């Protein structure tokens, strides 16, 4: 519901008192849709009373507020149902237009929080907590007089948490819920089931958790590589876990107290290897387990319907997610039962068979008074009339669904996959896929212009997705959530006229302290130094610019590789240099180093006269930027999709660099890349570096065979050599490609070499 859009013509303003404020104003995230400060303050003291109706829900909310005041200000207030002065009054009014809307007023008589429901009151309390934090600013519970009228722009504000790939303990899930609640998010999409782990107890099918919740740990292999379900007490290393029904009831109740709906996902018809290893009778005839239920077997539908019977008893909310994405259809097309189903139902393709599968399950879900929602692949072959779509492959699926009259949750990989990198530093924790930074999330708009005006109401809101291929701990989960969830909360809660990127950045300065005080492990990626290196041809010098995403705090640096401190040079203008520099830059906040450092060697020997000759040309799809990409002072990050990598399939990397004139050098270095889990890129087997004065006679300064590393995570291998300083004009570098991928690799075919950035000094 679009709250206050037509009610207020001036949506956000602050009236500043002519007198000096006695209390500093703290930024609220997400930004309220109307806020007006007045002159004066109110102090919460031990004589203040919390006034709330004597009901279970009201008393629970009051207890949560009292706990906050006790923790932060050592105040444990009396709770009463009698209206009185010097009180924090929590009231539910009769306006039923938006149950999430609230008003918060601080005046000389106290604090009044009114909501259209207790959910609205709860959100008002979240705002009150932010007015009273962070403790670095707010030492006493003293509030400016203020009037806030607020409500959400979108009714669906969620995050998906994948616990299939890596299991999270019950208390860890609760801490994720706490983070969602403080940001006024209202949906937790719980990815309980996938191909490599079944996490929910189903009484009718006990093998799903006895076996499907556990997997054999195989050396050098990621969980999804050669997945094998097993039993908890099997020999060797075993990984897994699951939630009992009591666990789930506890988590659902915990979320409900924070007004968060928990939406379960039971994957079908694909991503189901774990279930089918437990119950192979639902695999297609005469085929291997491809993780896809046999669509020609009525038993598959009975199996899933029996599971849903038990699931809906645990999750009392509107939606049930059935996945529906990335369904391999080869098994269906080679299965006699599936082919018979296609003939009987007059289905012409695998997509239409998938549509049949989804429609049949949708009818059952509807019979259970639930709405089916699935990833945007459920559009293929025809979508059930009542189904909702979660659009992850960009916005296109959501646009198609909304224009066809279906409800949509926008969840595009860019910018809402929180398992992606949030910074460009090579020190970022393991992640999957691309790059979604903080401000990219902040500027997310769930309603593309391509949706017809009369269909835009079908966009329910948006959702971040946190897949856990690379994420094994609560600490890592928090790091990937925060502060991006703070940005998403404002993107989904606050009306577009009230959003302001620069104001959000200023508020984040305070919000970092709030997150710190709560003990959350959030990412400083948006503050880590980044760089741009160019060559000023007119002045014959190199230019290095430093910045960070948010453009705040000091960046201090050294040019000799030493660790920067508060006494180091503070970056204020571009760094100009004509000799190589060994940059080490670090952001400082309140006198302390924060985030990842920037450590790069920037060369000066490569000018417009430098030429690079390739024996074997790089592949056109992985050019790195062309022939001079190796010399441009742009370092590739540990991601296969970084455009700065140069790639060669099967062939060796051989280049001669003609410097154009003699240079006194004593060091040469370059980088190679490997990522076995998701690419065919492997490190070279041998690297040789040679130098020459005339381009005819070469002296080898480095020659070494490289050990094969079977580690699946991304690797940047730095090759470096130091030698006696001498004048050289040519550099020859050779790196041996292994040619074909080894048998133990998850793929087969040509091996690739990825190389970047030759540095000299």
N, C-alpha and C positions, 0 to 999 in steps of 0.2 A: 504494500500500500504506500502511495506517495504521500507522506505526512507533511502537513503545513505548506505544501507547495503553492496552493492558492490562498491559504489563510494569511500568510505573511508576505507583504510586498517587499519588505526589507529583511532578508532572512538572517543576517548575522551582523551584529554590530556590538560594540562595547562602548558604554558611556563611562568615561573616566572622570573621577571626582577631581575638583579643583584642588582639594587638599591632598597631601601626600598619603598614599595608601599605607595602612599599617600591616597588611597581609599581601604577600606577593601572589599574583594570580598564576595558577598552574594550568598548563594545557591539558585538555581532555581528549582522549582518544577512545572511540571515534568522536569527531567534532559534533557537538549538539547542533540542532537545526535552528535554535533561537537561544541567545544568551544575552542578558542585559545586567551588567553590574551597577550597583548603586553605592552611595556613600554610607559607610557604617560597617560594623562587624558584630558577629555573634560568637560567643565562646561556649563550647561544650565543656561542662564541668561535672563534678560528681553529683551535683544537684539536678542535672538535666535528666529528664525521664524519656524513655522510648514509649510512645503511645501507639498501640496497635490493637486491632480487634482481637478478642479472645477466641482465636481459631487456630487449628493446627498449622495451616499455611502461614498465617500472620505471625504466630509465635516462632516458627522456624526461621522466617526472614529476620525477625527481631534478634534472634539468637546469633545469627550470622553477623549482623551489624555490631552487636555487643562484643563478639569475639574479636572483630577487627579493632574496635576501640580499646579493648583490653590489651591486645598485642602491641598496638602502636602508641597508646597514650596512657596505659595502665588505668583505664577507666572501665568499670563494670557497672552499667547503669541499671536503674530500676525499670521494669517493664510494667506498664499499666494499660488498661483499656479505657481509662477515663481521660477525656480531653483536658489539657491544662497548659499553662504558659511554661516557658523554659523547657521546651520539649522537642523531641524529634518525632513528628507525627507521620505515621505510615498509613495511608488511606487508599481505599479502592473506591472510585467514583462510579457513577451510573452510565458513563459514556462507553458504549460497546463498539465504537467505530474501529478502533485499533487496539487490541489487547496489549500490545507492546509499548504503547505511548505512555509518557509520564510527564509530570511537571515537578520541578524542584524549586522551592522558594526558601531563601534564607532572609530572615528579617529580625527585628528586635525581640520578637516573641519566641523565636526558635527556628526550627527547620521543618518544612512541610514537604513531604514527598507524596504525590498523588499519582495513581496509575489507573488505567482502564481495567486493570486486573492486577493480581499480585506479581505477575510477570513484569508489568510495567514498573511496579514499585521496586522490584529487584533491580531493574536497570537503573532506576533513579539512585539506588544505593551504590551501584558500581560507579556512577558519576560522583556521588558524594565521597567515596573512597579516594577518587583521583583528586578531588579538591583538597583532600587532607594528606596527600602524598605528592612528591617523595619527601622522606624525612631529611634529606639534604637541604630542603627548602622550608618545609613546614615542621617546626619544632613543637608547636602547641596546637591543639584543636580549635583554632580560631578561623572563622570563615568570613569573607566579605559578604555583604548583602548582595544577593543575586537572584535573578528570576530566569529559569531555564524551562523551555517548552520543547519537547523532543519526541521523536519517534522515528522508526527506520524507513529508509527509502525502499528496501526490498525485504520481503517476508522470509526468504530462504537465504541464510547466511551460514555457510558450513565449511567443514573440512573433512576429507576422507583420511582415515588412518588405516594403513595396511598392517595387519598383525599376522598375515599368513607367511610372508617370506621371512620375517623375523618376529618372533612372539614377544609380546610385552606383558609383563606381570600386571595383575589387577590394579595395584596401587599406582603403577605408572600410567595406566589408562586414566585413572582419576586425576592425576596431575595434568594430563593433557586437557581434560575437561575443565579444570580450573582455569587454564590459560584461555580457553574458548570463552568461558563465562565472563572473565574480567574484561573481555573485548566485545561483549554483547553479541556473540555468535550464538546461534540457536539450533544448529544441526551438527551431529557427529555421524558421518557415514562410516560405518565400521566394516572394513573389508575382512571378514572372518574366514573366507574360503577362497582358495586359489589352487593352482596346480601343484604347489609344493607344500601345502599345509592346510589341514582342516582343524579349525580352532573352536568349534562349538559342539557341546555334548548333544547327541541325538539318541534317545533311549532305544528307538526301534532299530537303529543301526549302530551298535556299539563299536564295530571295527573302525568306524570313521575317526574315533579318538584313540582307540587302543593302538591302531596302526597308522592311520592317516595323519595324526597330529605329530608324528615323529619321522625323522629322516636320517639316513646314514650320512655322516660327514665324510666326504671324500677329498683326499689331499689334492691340492692344486685345482679344485673344481668349485665353482660357485654352486649355491644350493639348487639352482634350476638346471644345472648341467648333469646329465645322467642321474636325475632324481630317482631315489628309491625309498619308498615308505618302508618303515620297519617298526619294531616294538621298542618301548622305552628301555627294556632290560636286555636288548640285543647286544651281541659282542661288538666291540669297537666303539668309536665316538658316535654318539647319537644326540641329535638336537631336536627340540620341539617344545610342546606345551599346548594346553587347551583350557578353555573356560568351562567350568561346570555350569549347570543351570542356576545354581545358587550364586555363583560368581557373576553371571550375566544379570540376574535379578538385582544384585547389589549395585552393579555399575549403572544399570538403567535407572534405578532409584536415585543414585547419587547424581546422575545427569539431570533427572527430572527436578530435583531440588534446586538446580541451577537453570532450569527452564531450557534444557537442551534435549531435543528429540534424538534418540539413537536409531539410525536407520541401518538394519543389517543387510549385508550383501551375501547372497548364496549364488555362486557362479554357475551359469549354465548358458548354452550347452557346451561351451569350451572351457579352457583353463581348469580342467577337472581331473588331472592325472592322479592326484592323491585319492580322491573318492573312488576312481575306477581301479586303482591298484588294490583297494579294499574290497570292491564289489565288481569284479571283472565281467560278470554276466551282462553288464550294461554297455560293454564295448561292442563296436560293430563286428559282425561276423568276419572271420578270416583276415582280421587286420590287427596291427599292433595298437597299443594304448597311445592314442594321439591326444588324449585329454578331452575328447569330445564324446558326449553321450550318444548312443545309437538312437537316431530319430525314428527308426522303423520298429523299434521295440517298445511296446506299450508298457513294459516293465520299467523303462527309464522314466516315464512320466509318473507312474505309480510311486517309484522310489523318491522322486523329487517332491511330489505332492505330500507324501508322508513326512518328509523333512519339513516342508513348509507348515504343515499342521502343528508341529512342535515349535517352530520358530515364531509363529505369530502369537503364541501363548506367552512368549518372553518379551516381545516388543510391541507395545500397544499403540504404535503410531501409524500415521497415514500410509507411508511408503514402505515397500519392500523392493530392494534392488536385486536384479537377477543377472547383472553383468551383461552378457551378450556380446562381448567384444572379441575380436581376433579369433574367430572360429574357423579353424582349418576344416575344409569341407571334402578333402580328398577321400577320407575314410567313408563318408556317406556315399560318394559317387562310385565306390567300389564294394559297397555292402548290398547284398541281395535284399535284405529287409528294408533298407532305406530306399532302394530303387523301387521296390513294390509300393512303398508308401507314396513315393512321388507319382507313380502311375495311378494309384487309387485316388489320390487327391488332385490329380491333374496339375502337378507342379513341374515347372520347366527347368529349374536350376537349383543349385545348392543354396543360393540366396533365398529362393522361394521356400525351400525346405526349412531353412532357418526361421523364416517368417512364420511358417506353420507351427514350428516348435514354440516360438515366443507367444504366438496368439493362443495356443492351447494352454500354456502355462498362465497367461494373463487371465483367461476365463476362470481358472482355479483361484488365482490370487484375488480376483474380484469377488469370488464367492466367499472369501474369508474377510470381506469388508476392508481390503487393502488395495492400494493403487500400485501397479507395477511401474517401476522406473528402471531404465537400462542405459548403457552407453550408446552412443549415437549409431553404432552398427545395427541396432534393432530397426533402424529405418530401412535397411536393405531388404528388398523383397516385399515390403509392405509392413507397416507398423499397426499394432492393435489400436482400435479407435480410442480406448481409454488410457493408453499408456503415456507416460511422461518420458522425456529424453534428457540425458545428461551429456552435454556436448563436450568432448575432450579433444577431438581431432581438429582443433580450430573452432571457429564460430559457425562454419557452414552447416553442419548438422543441426545446430540449434536454430539457425535461420530457417532452414527447410521445415523443421518440425513446428516452429511457432507459426509460420505462415500457413501451415496445414491445420492449425488449430489445436496443437498439442502443447501442454505445459512443458517448460524447459528450464533446466538449471545449467547455466553457462559455466563450464569448467575447462577451458582450453589449456592445452599444455603450455602455451605461451600466453599469459604469464603465470598460470596458476598451478604448475607442477612444482611443489615445494621440495621435491627430491633433486631438482636441478641446482647447479651452482648458483650462488648469490653474489659472487665476486669473481674477479679475474686472477686472483693470486694463485700461484702454484701451491700455496700452503693451505688452500681450502680443504676441508675434510672430504672424504670420498662421497661422490654424488653420481647421479645418473643423468645422462643426456645433456641438455643445453644450459642456458644461462638466463635466469629470471632474477633481476636485481630488485631492490626495495622500491624504487620509484616507478619501475615498470609495473609492479603490482599495484601501487597506489593509484596509477592512472588507468587501471582496468575499468572498462565500462561494459556491463553485461548486455546492453541493448544496442546492437549494431544498427546503422541506418537502413540496412537492407530489409529490416523487418517492417511490414506494413503497420501504419499507425494504429489501425484497429486490431492488430494482433500483438502489440507490445505488452499487453497485460499478461500474455502467456509466459513472459520471462519472469520466473519466480525469484531469481536472484543468482548467486554464484557460489562456487565451492573450490577451495584449494584441495589438491590431492598430494598426499605424502606416502609415496610408495617406498618400501623399505629394503630393496635389493642390497643397498650399501649401508643401511642404517640398522645398527644392532643394539642401541642403548637408548634409554630415556634422555640422557644428556645430549646425544646426537639428534634425537627427535626435536628437542627443544631448540637446538641450534638451527635446525632447518625451518622450524616454525617461526622463530622470532629473530628479527622484528618484522618479518614479512606479514605475519598475521595481523599485526598492528595496522599495517598499510591496507590490508584487505578489509579489515573491519570498517575503516573509514570509507573505503570504496563502495561498500554495500549498505552502510547505515546512513551516511550523510548525503543530503541532497546535493546535486552537482553545483548549485549556486553557492553552497556553503564551503565547498572544498577549496583548499588553497595549498598548493605544494610547499611553498616557502613557510607558511604557518605550520604545516605538518612537520617540516624539518626542525623548526624551533621547538615544537612540542616533544619531538623525539629526544632532544637533549635531556629533558626532565624524565621522559618515559624510560630511558636507559637506567636511571637511578631507581625507578619503581621496579623494573625487572631485576636489577641487582639485589634490591632489598628482599625480593621474594625468592632469591636463590636460583633463578633461572639461568641456564647456560645459553645465552643468546649470541648471535653472530655480530661481529663488528665489521663485517665485510663492506658495508656502505661507507665506512670511514677509512678503509685501508688505502694507502697511496697507490695511485695509478699514474701512468706516464704517457707522453707523446714525444717522440724524438723526430726531429726534422733536420734538414741541411739548408742553411741560408747561403745560397749560391753567390749572392751579391757580396756578402761579407766574408765568404769562405770560412764559415764556422758552423758548428753544430749547435742546435737549440733543443733543450730538454725542458718540457713543461710537466709539472706535477699537479695533481689534484686528487680529490676523492669524490665519491658519488654525491654526497650531501653538501660538499663545499664548506664544511665547518671544521673547527679545531686546527691546531698548528700541525704542520708537517715539517719536521726537522730532519736534516740530512747531513751525511758526510760524503766526500768524494774519494776517500781512500779505503773504503770497505769497512771502516771501523763502525761499531755500534753507536747510533746516535743517542744523545742524552738531551736534557733540557737546556744544556749550554751549547748544543750544536746549532748550526745555522738554521734559521727559521725561513722556510720557503716563502718568498714574497713576489718574486719575478722569475721569468724563465732563466735557466742556467745555460750560459753560453760557454762553449769549450772548443779548443782546437787540439788538445791532447786527450788520450783515453781517460775516462773516469770510471771508477769502481763505486757506483752509487749504492748507498744504504740509506733508505728513507723510512721514517716511522711517524705515525700520527700520535700526538700527545693530547690527552684530555685531563684537565685539572692536575697537571704536572706528572701524569703517569702515561706510559706507553700503552696504547690499545691497538687491538687488531693485528693483522699480519704485516710484516715489514715488506718493503720492496727492495730487492737486492739484484742489481743488474750491472753488467760490464758493458759500457758503451764505447764502441771503437770509433777511431777517427781516420783510419788508414784507407777506408773505402770512400772514394770520391766519384765524381761523374766520369773520371777516366778509368776507373776500375772495370775490368771485363771478366765475365764468368763463362767458361766453356764447359759444356756437358758432353761426356762420352755417350751416356744414355739419358735421353730427355725425361723429364718428369711427366707424369700423367696430367693431361689437360684438366681433369676434374680436381686435381690436388696440386695446383701450380704454386701455391704460397704467395702469389702475387707477381710471378714472372721470374725472369732470369736473375734479377737483383734481389730477390726475396731473401736470400741467405745473408745479405749485407745491409739490411735496412734498419737495424737496431729495433726490430719488432719481434719480441720473443713469443713463441707459441706457448700456450698453456697446456696442461695435461688432459686435453680433450681431443678426441679424434676429429671433431667437427670444427676445430679452430682453423680459420682460413689461412693462418700463417705457416702451416706445415706444408712442405713439399713432399709428394708421395711418388714412389716408383714401385710398380708391381713386378715381382720376379727378378728384375735386373739389378745389377750392382749400381751403387751411387759412385760416380767418378766425376770430379770437377777439377779444373785448373783455374785458379784465380790470379789474374794478371793485375797487379796493383797499379800499374801505370808508371811507377817510378820506384826507386829503392826506398824502403822503410826500415828503420832500426826497430826490430821486433825481438821479443823474447818469450812470447806466449801466444798460443792458438787454442781455441776451444770451440766446440759446437755441440748441439743437442740431438739426440735420437729419442724416438717415442715407441712405446709398446703398450697395448691394451688387449690382452687375450680374451677377456670376458665378452667383449662386444665388437671386436674388429679383427681383421686379418693382419694387423700391423705388428711386426716383431722386430726386436733389436737385431742389428747386424751381427754376423758371426765373427767379423774381424774388421778392424779399422786401422788405416795407415795414413799418416800425415807426413808430407815431405816438403822441403823448402828449397828454393833455388834463386840464384842471382841473375841467371841468364835465360831460364826457361828450358835449358838443355840438360844440365847436370843437376840432379836433385839429391839432397841429403835427407834421409829419413830421421825424423825427430820423434816419431811415435809409431809403434806397430804392436798391436796386441789383439789376441783372440779374446772374444767376449764370452763369458759364461752364459749358458742358456738359463733364463729365469722363468720358471713356470708360474710365478705369481700372477693372479688374474687381474689385479687392480692396475690402474694406469701407472706407468713408469716413465719418467724423463731421465734418460741416461746422459750425463754430461761427460764428454770426452775432452780432456785437457792435457796440454803438454807445455812444460817450461824448458827453455833451452838458453844457451848463452846468447846474449844480445848480439845481433849482427844485421847487416843490411841485406834485405831480401826483396825480390820483386815478384816472385811467383810462389804460390802455395798449391800443392796438389793433395787432394783428399780422396781416399778410396774407402768405401764401406761395402763389405760383402753381404749380399742378400742371400738368405738361406734357400731361396728359390721356391720351394713348396712348403706348405705348412706341415708340421710333424703329425704323426698319427694321433698323439694325445691331445691335439688341439680340438676345440669344439667344432671347428670348421675344417673344410678341405679345400684345396686349390692353391692359388698363388699366394706366397708371402709378400707382404708390402714392407717397404722401408719408408719411414717418415723422418725427415731431417729438417733442421731449422737453425738459423742464426750462427754464422761463423763470427767469432769474436777474436780480436787480436790486440796486443799491446806490447 
